[in-house]
């Protein structure tokens, strides 16, 4: 079996030439990954609220239908918030993509195996919920086409990228949630955003 890709290589390929893409990153390694590629005001890395990344992405996509929204999260975080796929399927936001980096382990808490290690198929769960476009990737060479699909819209899109197990050096985003929220809001709504209620 071929070597699975490194998570940071996957994220680097997903965020290449990102333009105005809005990115929500799930708790833990996904937040470190988007920051390692480059801290950006249109990134919203989650420091808490495990299981909430896909729902935050859905809310953002519905509130900003003219902007593409990408959620990058892990298998553990997505398993905790799996009910989100049902709501995403019903709402059908064309501008939302969810990409799950699946190493089949809870990397942040000691490497315990997740349910995906034992055959749980997140893409099949999303498809069963009613998300028409789902896929599972195992090769870095497949990621540029996924990136293009994210930018094309016409979603929702749900993709699982199987990645190699292993922790990488932490590259932490700003820790202050108020700062992250304020700069993200300004990036989305413009400089006058801080004056709006």
ABEGO torsion letter per residue (X at the ends): XBBBBBAAAAAAAAABGAEABBBBBBBEAAAAAAAAAEBBAABBBBABGBGAAAAAAAAAAAABAABBBBBBBBAAAAAAAAAAAAAAAAAGBAABBBBBBBAGBBAAAGGBBBAAAAGBBAAAAAAAAGBABBBBBABAAAAAAAAAAAAAEGOBBBBBBBBBBEBBBBBBBBABAAAAAAAAAAAAAEAAAAABX
